[in-house]
């Protein structure tokens, strides 16, 4: 005989899902005779019917992954999503190019020097505008 009805009643009485209802296999006969909520409640008090403990999601994998990320692992291109934050290449190259255009327009550097410095900046020879200025001064590329 199926205990489906008893299981449903027990789930309601215990206020849990049907999958969490445990019925003692030794007391199968007693449980099959229970047809009312009162009968089921009595069996719960007796210990023939119990609620299984809630199953949570394990944090073990998360902890292991966090330790790996601390070491710098698991951070390759296949893991990344969204915009790249940190490297401001675009902002830096724009400020350097703007500076070079200004110097060419004011005739501080010649167009040929402009072209050489432009390509050096593009190639990553300078980290920022300050380094570019230092390079111009050291190599005496400015006219004035």
N, CA, C and O atoms as a GROMACS GRO file, in nm:
protein
  576
    1UNK      N    1   0.084  -0.119   0.000
    1UNK     CA    2   0.000   0.000   0.000
    1UNK      C    3   0.088   0.126   0.000
    1UNK      O    4   0.193   0.130   0.065
    2UNK      N    5   0.045   0.227  -0.073
    2UNK     CA    6   0.122   0.351  -0.085
    2UNK      C    7   0.093   0.443   0.033
    2UNK      O    8  -0.018   0.448   0.084
    3UNK      N    9   0.193   0.514   0.074
    3UNK     CA   10   0.178   0.610   0.185
    3UNK      C   11   0.176   0.754   0.133
    3UNK      O   12   0.215   0.847   0.204
    4UNK      N   13   0.131   0.770   0.009
    4UNK     CA   14   0.135   0.903  -0.052
    4UNK      C   15   0.050   1.004   0.024
    4UNK      O   16   0.094   1.116   0.049
    5UNK      N   17  -0.070   0.965   0.060
    5UNK     CA   18  -0.162   1.055   0.131
    5UNK      C   19  -0.105   1.091   0.268
    5UNK      O   20  -0.108   1.207   0.309
    6UNK      N   21  -0.052   0.989   0.340
    6UNK     CA   22   0.005   1.012   0.472
    6UNK      C   23   0.126   1.106   0.463
    6UNK      O   24   0.147   1.191   0.550
    7UNK      N   25   0.204   1.088   0.357
    7UNK     CA   26   0.322   1.172   0.337
    7UNK      C   27   0.281   1.318   0.313
    7UNK      O   28   0.343   1.411   0.364
    8UNK      N   29   0.174   1.334   0.233
    8UNK     CA   30   0.125   1.469   0.205
    8UNK      C   31   0.072   1.535   0.331
    8UNK      O   32   0.099   1.653   0.357
    9UNK      N   33  -0.003   1.461   0.410
    9UNK     CA   34  -0.057   1.513   0.536
    9UNK      C   35   0.057   1.547   0.633
    9UNK      O   36   0.055   1.651   0.699
   10UNK      N   37   0.156   1.459   0.640
   10UNK     CA   38   0.270   1.481   0.730
   10UNK      C   39   0.347   1.607   0.689
   10UNK      O   40   0.389   1.685   0.774
   11UNK      N   41   0.364   1.625   0.558
   11UNK     CA   42   0.434   1.743   0.508
   11UNK      C   43   0.359   1.869   0.551
   11UNK      O   44   0.421   1.968   0.589
   12UNK      N   45   0.229   1.865   0.545
   12UNK     CA   46   0.146   1.979   0.584
   12UNK      C   47   0.156   2.004   0.734
   12UNK      O   48   0.169   2.118   0.779
   13UNK      N   49   0.152   1.896   0.812
   13UNK     CA   50   0.158   1.906   0.959
   13UNK      C   51   0.295   1.959   1.003
   13UNK      O   52   0.304   2.045   1.090
   14UNK      N   53   0.402   1.905   0.941
   14UNK     CA   54   0.538   1.944   0.978
   14UNK      C   55   0.581   2.076   0.914
   14UNK      O   56   0.684   2.133   0.951
   15UNK      N   57   0.501   2.123   0.819
   15UNK     CA   58   0.530   2.248   0.748
   15UNK      C   59   0.662   2.240   0.671
   15UNK      O   60   0.744   2.332   0.674
   16UNK      N   61   0.681   2.126   0.601
   16UNK     CA   62   0.797   2.106   0.515
   16UNK      C   63   0.749   2.050   0.382
   16UNK      O   64   0.630   2.022   0.366
   17UNK      N   65   0.839   2.034   0.285
   17UNK     CA   66   0.803   1.973   0.158
   17UNK      C   67   0.791   1.821   0.173
   17UNK      O   68   0.842   1.763   0.268
   18UNK      N   69   0.722   1.759   0.078
   18UNK     CA   70   0.700   1.614   0.086
   18UNK      C   71   0.831   1.536   0.078
   18UNK      O   72   0.841   1.427   0.136
   19UNK      N   73   0.928   1.589   0.009
   19UNK     CA   74   1.056   1.519  -0.005
   19UNK      C   75   1.132   1.514   0.128
   19UNK      O   76   1.222   1.431   0.145
   20UNK      N   77   1.098   1.602   0.222
   20UNK     CA   78   1.168   1.604   0.351
   20UNK      C   79   1.099   1.520   0.458
   20UNK      O   80   1.148   1.512   0.571
   21UNK      N   81   0.988   1.455   0.425
   21UNK     CA   82   0.917   1.372   0.522
   21UNK      C   83   0.982   1.234   0.527
   21UNK      O   84   0.999   1.168   0.424
   22UNK      N   85   1.019   1.190   0.648
   22UNK     CA   86   1.077   1.057   0.668
   22UNK      C   87   0.980   0.972   0.747
   22UNK      O   88   0.932   1.014   0.852
   23UNK      N   89   0.950   0.852   0.696
   23UNK     CA   90   0.859   0.760   0.764
   23UNK      C   91   0.940   0.638   0.806
   23UNK      O   92   1.008   0.576   0.724
   24UNK      N   93   0.931   0.603   0.933
   24UNK     CA   94   1.005   0.489   0.988
   24UNK      C   95   0.958   0.360   0.920
   24UNK      O   96   0.840   0.326   0.930
   25UNK      N   97   1.047   0.288   0.853
   25UNK     CA   98   1.006   0.164   0.785
   25UNK      C   99   0.954   0.056   0.881
   25UNK      O  100   0.876  -0.030   0.841
   26UNK      N  101   0.998   0.062   1.009
   26UNK     CA  102   0.953  -0.034   1.109
   26UNK      C  103   0.805  -0.013   1.145
   26UNK      O  104   0.735  -0.106   1.182
   27UNK      N  105   0.759   0.112   1.132
   27UNK     CA  106   0.622   0.148   1.173
   27UNK      C  107   0.530   0.164   1.052
   27UNK      O  108   0.432   0.238   1.058
   28UNK      N  109   0.562   0.097   0.943
   28UNK     CA  110   0.486   0.107   0.818
   28UNK      C  111   0.336   0.083   0.838
   28UNK      O  112   0.253   0.155   0.783
   29UNK      N  113   0.303  -0.022   0.917
   29UNK     CA  114   0.162  -0.057   0.941
   29UNK      C  115   0.087   0.056   1.011
   29UNK      O  116  -0.023   0.093   0.970
   30UNK      N  117   0.148   0.112   1.117
   30UNK     CA  118   0.082   0.219   1.194
   30UNK      C  119   0.055   0.341   1.104
   30UNK      O  120  -0.051   0.402   1.110
   31UNK      N  121   0.155   0.374   1.022
   31UNK     CA  122   0.143   0.492   0.936
   31UNK      C  123   0.036   0.469   0.829
   31UNK      O  124  -0.040   0.561   0.796
   32UNK      N  125   0.030   0.348   0.775
   32UNK     CA  126  -0.070   0.322   0.670
   32UNK      C  127  -0.213   0.332   0.724
   32UNK      O  128  -0.305   0.358   0.647
   33UNK      N  129  -0.233   0.310   0.857
   33UNK     CA  130  -0.366   0.319   0.918
   33UNK      C  131  -0.408   0.464   0.944
   33UNK      O  132  -0.526   0.492   0.962
   34UNK      N  133  -0.312   0.556   0.948
   34UNK     CA  134  -0.342   0.697   0.977
   34UNK      C  135  -0.413   0.758   0.857
   34UNK      O  136  -0.361   0.758   0.745
   35UNK      N  137  -0.535   0.812   0.882
   35UNK     CA  138  -0.609   0.872   0.771
   35UNK      C  139  -0.647   1.017   0.799
   35UNK      O  140  -0.696   1.086   0.709
   36UNK      N  141  -0.626   1.063   0.920
   36UNK     CA  142  -0.660   1.203   0.951
   36UNK      C  143  -0.534   1.277   0.993
   36UNK      O  144  -0.430   1.218   1.021
   37UNK      N  145  -0.545   1.409   0.996
   37UNK     CA  146  -0.434   1.492   1.040
   37UNK      C  147  -0.399   1.462   1.186
   37UNK      O  148  -0.282   1.462   1.225
   38UNK      N  149  -0.501   1.438   1.264
   38UNK     CA  150  -0.480   1.405   1.406
   38UNK      C  151  -0.398   1.279   1.422
   38UNK      O  152  -0.308   1.273   1.506
   39UNK      N  153  -0.429   1.175   1.339
   39UNK     CA  154  -0.352   1.051   1.343
   39UNK      C  155  -0.205   1.077   1.306
   39UNK      O  156  -0.113   1.028   1.372
   40UNK      N  157  -0.187   1.155   1.201
   40UNK     CA  158  -0.051   1.186   1.155
   40UNK      C  159   0.023   1.265   1.262
   40UNK      O  160   0.141   1.241   1.286
   41UNK      N  161  -0.045   1.360   1.327
   41UNK     CA  162   0.016   1.443   1.432
   41UNK      C  163   0.062   1.353   1.547
   41UNK      O  164   0.170   1.373   1.605
   42UNK      N  165  -0.020   1.254   1.580
   42UNK     CA  166   0.015   1.160   1.688
   42UNK      C  167   0.140   1.080   1.651
   42UNK      O  168   0.226   1.056   1.735
   43UNK      N  169   0.149   1.038   1.524
   43UNK     CA  170   0.266   0.962   1.478
   43UNK      C  171   0.392   1.049   1.478
   43UNK      O  172   0.502   1.000   1.503
   44UNK      N  173   0.376   1.178   1.448
   44UNK     CA  174   0.489   1.272   1.452
   44UNK      C  175   0.539   1.283   1.596
   44UNK      O  176   0.660   1.280   1.620
   45UNK      N  177   0.445   1.294   1.691
   45UNK     CA  178   0.483   1.304   1.832
   45UNK      C  179   0.547   1.174   1.880
   45UNK      O  180   0.634   1.176   1.967
   46UNK      N  181   0.505   1.061   1.825
   46UNK     CA  182   0.559   0.930   1.859
   46UNK      C  183   0.701   0.911   1.804
   46UNK      O  184   0.781   0.839   1.863
   47UNK      N  185   0.731   0.977   1.692
   47UNK     CA  186   0.862   0.964   1.628
   47UNK      C  187   0.861   0.871   1.507
   47UNK      O  188   0.967   0.839   1.452
   48UNK      N  189   0.741   0.827   1.466
   48UNK     CA  190   0.730   0.739   1.349
   48UNK      C  191   0.748   0.821   1.221
   48UNK      O  192   0.794   0.770   1.119
   49UNK      N  193   0.711   0.948   1.228
   49UNK     CA  194   0.727   1.039   1.114
   49UNK      C  195   0.812   1.157   1.160
   49UNK      O  196   0.787   1.217   1.265
   50UNK      N  197   0.913   1.188   1.081
   50UNK     CA  198   1.002   1.301   1.115
   50UNK      C  199   1.030   1.385   0.991
   50UNK      O  200   1.006   1.343   0.878
   51UNK      N  201   1.079   1.506   1.015
   51UNK     CA  202   1.121   1.593   0.905
   51UNK      C  203   1.271   1.578   0.890
   51UNK      O  204   1.346   1.593   0.986
   52UNK      N  205   1.316   1.549   0.767
   52UNK     CA  206   1.459   1.541   0.740
   52UNK      C  207   1.520   1.681   0.752
   52UNK      O  208   1.451   1.780   0.728
   53UNK      N  209   1.648   1.691   0.787
   53UNK     CA  210   1.711   1.824   0.795
   53UNK      C  211   1.721   1.889   0.657
   53UNK      O  212   1.729   1.822   0.554
   54UNK      N  213   1.720   2.020   0.659
   54UNK     CA  214   1.731   2.096   0.534
   54UNK      C  215   1.869   2.076   0.474
   54UNK      O  216   1.969   2.076   0.546
   55UNK      N  217   1.876   2.060   0.343
   55UNK     CA  218   2.004   2.043   0.275
   55UNK      C  219   2.042   2.177   0.214
   55UNK      O  220   1.970   2.232   0.132
   56UNK      N  221   2.157   2.230   0.257
   56UNK     CA  222   2.202   2.358   0.206
   56UNK      C  223   2.300   2.340   0.090
   56UNK      O  224   2.331   2.227   0.052
   57UNK      N  225   2.347   2.450   0.035
   57UNK     CA  226   2.447   2.445  -0.072
   57UNK      C  227   2.584   2.455  -0.006
   57UNK      O  228   2.609   2.544   0.075
   58UNK      N  229   2.672   2.362  -0.042
   58UNK     CA  230   2.805   2.357   0.018
   58UNK      C  231   2.887   2.479  -0.022
   58UNK      O  232   2.883   2.522  -0.137
   59UNK      N  233   2.962   2.534   0.073
   59UNK     CA  234   3.049   2.649   0.047
   59UNK      C  235   3.192   2.603   0.018
   59UNK      O  236   3.280   2.686  -0.007
   60UNK      N  237   3.216   2.472   0.022
   60UNK     CA  238   3.351   2.418   0.006
   60UNK      C  239   3.417   2.461  -0.124
   60UNK      O  240   3.532   2.506  -0.123
   61UNK      N  241   3.345   2.446  -0.236
   61UNK     CA  242   3.402   2.483  -0.366
   61UNK      C  243   3.434   2.632  -0.370
   61UNK      O  244   3.538   2.673  -0.422
   62UNK      N  245   3.344   2.711  -0.315
   62UNK     CA  246   3.364   2.856  -0.315
   62UNK      C  247   3.490   2.894  -0.238
   62UNK      O  248   3.568   2.977  -0.282
   63UNK      N  249   3.507   2.830  -0.122
   63UNK     CA  250   3.626   2.860  -0.040
   63UNK      C  251   3.754   2.823  -0.113
   63UNK      O  252   3.852   2.897  -0.111
   64UNK      N  253   3.752   2.705  -0.177
   64UNK     CA  254   3.871   2.658  -0.251
   64UNK      C  255   3.903   2.754  -0.366
   64UNK      O  256   4.019   2.789  -0.388
   65UNK      N  257   3.798   2.797  -0.439
   65UNK     CA  258   3.819   2.889  -0.551
   65UNK      C  259   3.871   3.024  -0.504
   65UNK      O  260   3.955   3.085  -0.570
   66UNK      N  261   3.821   3.070  -0.389
   66UNK     CA  262   3.866   3.199  -0.336
   66UNK      C  263   4.015   3.193  -0.302
   66UNK      O  264   4.089   3.288  -0.327
   67UNK      N  265   4.059   3.079  -0.244
   67UNK     CA  266   4.202   3.062  -0.213
   67UNK      C  267   4.285   3.065  -0.342
   67UNK      O  268   4.393   3.125  -0.345
   68UNK      N  269   4.236   2.999  -0.446
   68UNK     CA  270   4.307   2.996  -0.575
   68UNK      C  271   4.316   3.137  -0.633
   68UNK      O  272   4.420   3.177  -0.686
   69UNK      N  273   4.206   3.213  -0.624
   69UNK     CA  274   4.205   3.349  -0.678
   69UNK      C  275   4.300   3.440  -0.601
   69UNK      O  276   4.358   3.532  -0.659
   70UNK      N  277   4.316   3.414  -0.471
   70UNK     CA  278   4.412   3.490  -0.391
   70UNK      C  279   4.553   3.472  -0.445
   70UNK      O  280   4.635   3.564  -0.441
   71UNK      N  281   4.580   3.350  -0.496
   71UNK     CA  282   4.712   3.321  -0.553
   71UNK      C  283   4.726   3.378  -0.693
   71UNK      O  284   4.835   3.376  -0.750
   72UNK      N  285   4.617   3.430  -0.749
   72UNK     CA  286   4.621   3.487  -0.884
   72UNK      C  287   4.578   3.388  -0.991
   72UNK      O  288   4.591   3.417  -1.110
   73UNK      N  289   4.528   3.272  -0.949
   73UNK     CA  290   4.482   3.173  -1.045
   73UNK      C  291   4.334   3.196  -1.077
   73UNK      O  292   4.268   3.277  -1.012
   74UNK      N  293   4.283   3.125  -1.175
   74UNK     CA  294   4.141   3.132  -1.214
   74UNK      C  295   4.099   3.273  -1.256
   74UNK      O  296   3.985   3.315  -1.234
   75UNK      N  297   4.193   3.346  -1.316
   75UNK     CA  298   4.161   3.483  -1.355
   75UNK      C  299   4.194   3.508  -1.502
   75UNK      O  300   4.214   3.623  -1.543
   76UNK      N  301   4.199   3.401  -1.581
   76UNK     CA  302   4.236   3.413  -1.722
   76UNK      C  303   4.126   3.475  -1.806
   76UNK      O  304   4.019   3.508  -1.753
   77UNK      N  305   4.149   3.490  -1.936
   77UNK     CA  306   4.051   3.555  -2.024
   77UNK      C  307   3.918   3.480  -2.034
   77UNK      O  308   3.815   3.541  -2.063
   78UNK      N  309   3.920   3.349  -2.010
   78UNK     CA  310   3.796   3.272  -2.017
   78UNK      C  311   3.705   3.296  -1.899
   78UNK      O  312   3.586   3.261  -1.904
   79UNK      N  313   3.757   3.354  -1.792
   79UNK     CA  314   3.680   3.379  -1.670
   79UNK      C  315   3.620   3.520  -1.670
   79UNK      O  316   3.516   3.544  -1.610
   80UNK      N  317   3.689   3.612  -1.738
   80UNK     CA  318   3.650   3.753  -1.728
   80UNK      C  319   3.522   3.783  -1.803
   80UNK      O  320   3.496   3.728  -1.910
   81UNK      N  321   3.443   3.872  -1.744
   81UNK     CA  322   3.320   3.920  -1.810
   81UNK      C  323   3.312   4.070  -1.787
   81UNK      O  324   3.360   4.121  -1.686
   82UNK      N  325   3.253   4.139  -1.879
   82UNK     CA  326   3.233   4.283  -1.863
   82UNK      C  327   3.353   4.364  -1.905
   82UNK      O  328   3.452   4.311  -1.955
   83UNK      N  329   3.343   4.495  -1.883
   83UNK     CA  330   3.450   4.585  -1.928
   83UNK      C  331   3.577   4.569  -1.845
   83UNK      O  332   3.572   4.532  -1.728
   84UNK      N  333   3.690   4.596  -1.908
   84UNK     CA  334   3.818   4.588  -1.839
   84UNK      C  335   3.834   4.714  -1.756
   84UNK      O  336   3.836   4.825  -1.809
   85UNK      N  337   3.846   4.696  -1.626
   85UNK     CA  338   3.865   4.809  -1.536
   85UNK      C  339   4.005   4.796  -1.479
   85UNK      O  340   4.045   4.687  -1.440
   86UNK      N  341   4.080   4.903  -1.475
   86UNK     CA  342   4.216   4.898  -1.421
   86UNK      C  343   4.312   4.962  -1.519
   86UNK      O  344   4.376   5.061  -1.485
   87UNK      N  345   4.322   4.908  -1.640
   87UNK     CA  346   4.415   4.965  -1.738
   87UNK      C  347   4.345   5.078  -1.812
   87UNK      O  348   4.246   5.055  -1.881
   88UNK      N  349   4.395   5.199  -1.797
   88UNK     CA  350   4.333   5.316  -1.860
   88UNK      C  351   4.411   5.355  -1.985
   88UNK      O  352   4.442   5.472  -2.006
   89UNK      N  353   4.443   5.255  -2.066
   89UNK     CA  354   4.522   5.278  -2.187
   89UNK      C  355   4.462   5.388  -2.272
   89UNK      O  356   4.532   5.478  -2.318
   90UNK      N  357   4.332   5.382  -2.292
   90UNK     CA  358   4.264   5.477  -2.380
   90UNK      C  359   4.285   5.621  -2.333
   90UNK      O  360   4.320   5.709  -2.412
   91UNK      N  361   4.264   5.644  -2.204
   91UNK     CA  362   4.279   5.779  -2.148
   91UNK      C  363   4.423   5.829  -2.162
   91UNK      O  364   4.448   5.944  -2.198
   92UNK      N  365   4.518   5.739  -2.133
   92UNK     CA  366   4.660   5.779  -2.138
   92UNK      C  367   4.703   5.812  -2.280
   92UNK      O  368   4.768   5.914  -2.302
   93UNK      N  369   4.668   5.726  -2.376
   93UNK     CA  370   4.713   5.749  -2.514
   93UNK      C  371   4.648   5.874  -2.571
   93UNK      O  372   4.710   5.947  -2.648
   94UNK      N  373   4.523   5.899  -2.534
   94UNK     CA  374   4.454   6.019  -2.583
   94UNK      C  375   4.522   6.145  -2.532
   94UNK      O  376   4.540   6.241  -2.608
   95UNK      N  377   4.560   6.146  -2.402
   95UNK     CA  378   4.624   6.265  -2.348
   95UNK      C  379   4.761   6.287  -2.413
   95UNK      O  380   4.800   6.401  -2.439
   96UNK      N  381   4.835   6.179  -2.439
   96UNK     CA  382   4.966   6.192  -2.504
   96UNK      C  383   4.952   6.243  -2.647
   96UNK      O  384   5.029   6.329  -2.691
   97UNK      N  385   4.854   6.191  -2.720
   97UNK     CA  386   4.834   6.233  -2.859
   97UNK      C  387   4.789   6.378  -2.866
   97UNK      O  388   4.830   6.453  -2.955
   98UNK      N  389   4.706   6.417  -2.771
   98UNK     CA  390   4.660   6.557  -2.766
   98UNK      C  391   4.780   6.650  -2.741
   98UNK      O  392   4.792   6.755  -2.803
   99UNK      N  393   4.867   6.608  -2.649
   99UNK     CA  394   4.987   6.684  -2.616
   99UNK      C  395   5.078   6.697  -2.739
   99UNK      O  396   5.132   6.804  -2.766
  100UNK      N  397   5.095   6.586  -2.812
  100UNK     CA  398   5.180   6.588  -2.932
  100UNK      C  399   5.120   6.679  -3.039
  100UNK      O  400   5.194   6.753  -3.105
  101UNK      N  401   4.990   6.676  -3.058
  101UNK     CA  402   4.924   6.764  -3.157
  101UNK      C  403   4.944   6.911  -3.120
  101UNK      O  404   4.970   6.995  -3.207
  102UNK      N  405   4.931   6.940  -2.991
  102UNK     CA  406   4.950   7.079  -2.943
  102UNK      C  407   5.091   7.126  -2.973
  102UNK      O  408   5.112   7.238  -3.021
  103UNK      N  409   5.189   7.041  -2.945
  103UNK     CA  410   5.329   7.078  -2.968
  103UNK      C  411   5.358   7.096  -3.118
  103UNK      O  412   5.435   7.184  -3.156
  104UNK      N  413   5.297   7.014  -3.201
  104UNK     CA  414   5.316   7.028  -3.347
  104UNK      C  415   5.250   7.157  -3.396
  104UNK      O  416   5.307   7.229  -3.478
  105UNK      N  417   5.130   7.186  -3.345
  105UNK     CA  418   5.057   7.307  -3.386
  105UNK      C  419   5.133   7.434  -3.346
  105UNK      O  420   5.134   7.532  -3.421
  106UNK      N  421   5.197   7.431  -3.228
  106UNK     CA  422   5.274   7.547  -3.181
  106UNK      C  423   5.417   7.548  -3.237
  106UNK      O  424   5.498   7.633  -3.201
  107UNK      N  425   5.446   7.453  -3.324
  107UNK     CA  426   5.576   7.443  -3.391
  107UNK      C  427   5.691   7.420  -3.293
  107UNK      O  428   5.804   7.460  -3.318
  108UNK      N  429   5.660   7.354  -3.181
  108UNK     CA  430   5.764   7.318  -3.084
  108UNK      C  431   5.840   7.196  -3.135
  108UNK      O  432   5.961   7.183  -3.115
  109UNK      N  433   5.768   7.106  -3.202
  109UNK     CA  434   5.832   6.990  -3.265
  109UNK      C  435   5.796   6.990  -3.414
  109UNK      O  436   5.692   7.042  -3.454
  110UNK      N  437   5.882   6.931  -3.494
  110UNK     CA  438   5.857   6.923  -3.639
  110UNK      C  439   5.760   6.808  -3.668
  110UNK      O  440   5.745   6.717  -3.586
  111UNK      N  441   5.693   6.813  -3.784
  111UNK     CA  442   5.602   6.703  -3.820
  111UNK      C  443   5.671   6.566  -3.822
  111UNK      O  444   5.608   6.466  -3.788
  112UNK      N  445   5.798   6.561  -3.862
  112UNK     CA  446   5.867   6.432  -3.866
  112UNK      C  447   5.893   6.379  -3.724
  112UNK      O  448   5.880   6.260  -3.698
  113UNK      N  449   5.929   6.469  -3.632
  113UNK     CA  450   5.948   6.430  -3.491
  113UNK      C  451   5.814   6.388  -3.432
  113UNK      O  452   5.806   6.292  -3.355
  114UNK      N  453   5.709   6.463  -3.468
  114UNK     CA  454   5.574   6.430  -3.422
  114UNK      C  455   5.541   6.286  -3.460
  114UNK      O  456   5.493   6.209  -3.377
  115UNK      N  457   5.569   6.251  -3.585
  115UNK     CA  458   5.534   6.117  -3.635
  115UNK      C  459   5.611   6.010  -3.558
  115UNK      O  460   5.554   5.908  -3.520
  116UNK      N  461   5.740   6.033  -3.533
  116UNK     CA  462   5.824   5.936  -3.460
  116UNK      C  463   5.770   5.917  -3.317
  116UNK      O  464   5.755   5.805  -3.269
  117UNK      N  465   5.741   6.031  -3.250
  117UNK     CA  466   5.691   6.024  -3.112
  117UNK      C  467   5.553   5.961  -3.106
  117UNK      O  468   5.521   5.888  -3.012
  118UNK      N  469   5.470   5.991  -3.206
  118UNK     CA  470   5.335   5.936  -3.213
  118UNK      C  471   5.342   5.783  -3.217
  118UNK      O  472   5.270   5.714  -3.144
  119UNK      N  473   5.429   5.731  -3.302
  119UNK     CA  474   5.443   5.587  -3.316
  119UNK      C  475   5.505   5.522  -3.192
  119UNK      O  476   5.471   5.410  -3.155
  120UNK      N  477   5.598   5.596  -3.128
  120UNK     CA  478   5.656   5.545  -3.003
  120UNK      C  479   5.548   5.535  -2.895
  120UNK      O  480   5.542   5.436  -2.822
  121UNK      N  481   5.465   5.638  -2.887
  121UNK     CA  482   5.356   5.638  -2.789
  121UNK      C  483   5.261   5.522  -2.817
  121UNK      O  484   5.215   5.455  -2.724
  122UNK      N  485   5.231   5.501  -2.943
  122UNK     CA  486   5.142   5.391  -2.982
  122UNK      C  487   5.202   5.257  -2.944
  122UNK      O  488   5.131   5.164  -2.904
  123UNK      N  489   5.333   5.247  -2.956
  123UNK     CA  490   5.402   5.122  -2.924
  123UNK      C  491   5.422   5.098  -2.776
  123UNK      O  492   5.470   4.992  -2.735
  124UNK      N  493   5.384   5.196  -2.694
  124UNK     CA  494   5.394   5.179  -2.549
  124UNK      C  495   5.528   5.220  -2.492
  124UNK      O  496   5.566   5.174  -2.384
  125UNK      N  497   5.602   5.306  -2.564
  125UNK     CA  498   5.734   5.348  -2.515
  125UNK      C  499   5.720   5.440  -2.393
  125UNK      O  500   5.811   5.445  -2.310
  126UNK      N  501   5.609   5.510  -2.382
  126UNK     CA  502   5.587   5.604  -2.271
  126UNK      C  503   5.467   5.557  -2.189
  126UNK      O  504   5.364   5.518  -2.243
  127UNK      N  505   5.484   5.564  -2.059
  127UNK     CA  506   5.375   5.521  -1.971
  127UNK      C  507   5.271   5.631  -1.955
  127UNK      O  508   5.152   5.604  -1.940
  128UNK      N  509   5.318   5.757  -1.959
  128UNK     CA  510   5.226   5.869  -1.947
  128UNK      C  511   5.286   5.994  -2.012
  128UNK      O  512   5.396   5.990  -2.067
  129UNK      N  513   5.212   6.105  -2.003
  129UNK     CA  514   5.251   6.230  -2.067
  129UNK      C  515   5.382   6.283  -2.008
  129UNK      O  516   5.464   6.340  -2.080
  130UNK      N  517   5.401   6.266  -1.879
  130UNK     CA  518   5.521   6.314  -1.812
  130UNK      C  519   5.645   6.247  -1.870
  130UNK      O  520   5.747   6.312  -1.894
  131UNK      N  521   5.636   6.115  -1.892
  131UNK     CA  522   5.749   6.042  -1.949
  131UNK      C  523   5.780   6.090  -2.090
  131UNK      O  524   5.896   6.097  -2.131
  132UNK      N  525   5.674   6.123  -2.164
  132UNK     CA  526   5.690   6.174  -2.300
  132UNK      C  527   5.765   6.308  -2.298
  132UNK      O  528   5.854   6.330  -2.379
  133UNK      N  529   5.727   6.397  -2.204
  133UNK     CA  530   5.794   6.527  -2.190
  133UNK      C  531   5.942   6.508  -2.158
  133UNK      O  532   6.028   6.574  -2.216
  134UNK      N  533   5.971   6.416  -2.065
  134UNK     CA  534   6.109   6.389  -2.025
  134UNK      C  535   6.190   6.340  -2.145
  134UNK      O  536   6.305   6.380  -2.164
  135UNK      N  537   6.132   6.253  -2.226
  135UNK     CA  538   6.199   6.198  -2.344
  135UNK      C  539   6.232   6.311  -2.443
  135UNK      O  540   6.342   6.314  -2.499
  136UNK      N  541   6.137   6.403  -2.463
  136UNK     CA  542   6.159   6.515  -2.556
  136UNK      C  543   6.273   6.603  -2.506
  136UNK      O  544   6.357   6.646  -2.585
  137UNK      N  545   6.276   6.629  -2.375
  137UNK     CA  546   6.382   6.713  -2.318
  137UNK      C  547   6.519   6.643  -2.326
  137UNK      O  548   6.618   6.705  -2.364
  138UNK      N  549   6.524   6.516  -2.290
  138UNK     CA  550   6.651   6.442  -2.289
  138UNK      C  551   6.713   6.430  -2.429
  138UNK      O  552   6.834   6.439  -2.445
  139UNK      N  553   6.628   6.411  -2.529
  139UNK     CA  554   6.678   6.393  -2.666
  139UNK      C  555   6.679   6.525  -2.744
  139UNK      O  556   6.707   6.526  -2.864
  140UNK      N  557   6.649   6.634  -2.676
  140UNK     CA  558   6.649   6.768  -2.734
  140UNK      C  559   6.575   6.774  -2.867
  140UNK      O  560   6.629   6.819  -2.968
  141UNK      N  561   6.451   6.727  -2.864
  141UNK     CA  562   6.369   6.724  -2.983
  141UNK      C  563   6.287   6.852  -3.001
  141UNK      O  564   6.232   6.876  -3.108
  142UNK      N  565   6.278   6.933  -2.895
  142UNK     CA  566   6.202   7.057  -2.901
  142UNK      C  567   6.289   7.165  -2.969
  142UNK      O  568   6.411   7.170  -2.950
  143UNK      N  569   6.224   7.250  -3.047
  143UNK     CA  570   6.297   7.356  -3.118
  143UNK      C  571   6.342   7.467  -3.023
  143UNK      O  572   6.453   7.520  -3.035
  144UNK      N  573   6.254   7.500  -2.928
  144UNK     CA  574   6.284   7.612  -2.838
  144UNK      C  575   6.354   7.566  -2.713
  144UNK      O  576   6.387   7.648  -2.627
   0.00000   0.00000   0.00000
